[in-house]
């Protein structure tokens, strides 16, 4: 999935969440407006077994589902959030030629035309949207670190995000490092604030079911990332099994 070639230049913003309705109330309406104005992009939203009434709230956006600017997937079996697994669901369900990870706390803002222009000049780029704070200070906790965009073909060749990582931390760095090791050129395109709603590290790991802190998971995942590079393991998830999800409230599919 998808089964047909993506339309040229179509961008898919891939969003995942578990119990993040409190953030999506702010970000999703504005992001859908940006996507609609663009005219050749979509948001793929994965509800990773939330219990915060997200299903009910999303139904108000049925017109966006109908016109293809929103694809809504509900994963109902895994009890705990796992960033790599959730992100892979969103990216694999996307229909665009270029995929952007857009965390639930992130705003697209005015980045669409800039990123599109970069890909028109070089379709094989990986674009990283890590942005400094308004005071110019780099801050890996400001919510923009995971804004990673790349061609669908490159994402597929890499096998996506490494699902053998622990539930949170370092999955974006791992994807970028493996892409660079395959020869993909990476550029950084910062965004003007506001670009995200800030989370604490406790917020990030709250629904993972792990007793480990975010920092501990990051450190362990970093070692796995380094081992991926040392061993030349640039494509991952060879044994990944399809996951059944409910698409757009109406159709059970395996992704």
Helices and strands as residue ranges (DSSP letters): E 7-17, H 21-38, E 41-48, H 54-58, G 59-61, H 62-67, E 70-75, H 83-93, E 96-101, H 112-121, E 126-128, E 148-151, H 152-158, H 171-181, E 186-188, H 201-205, H 214-230, E 244-247, E 251-254
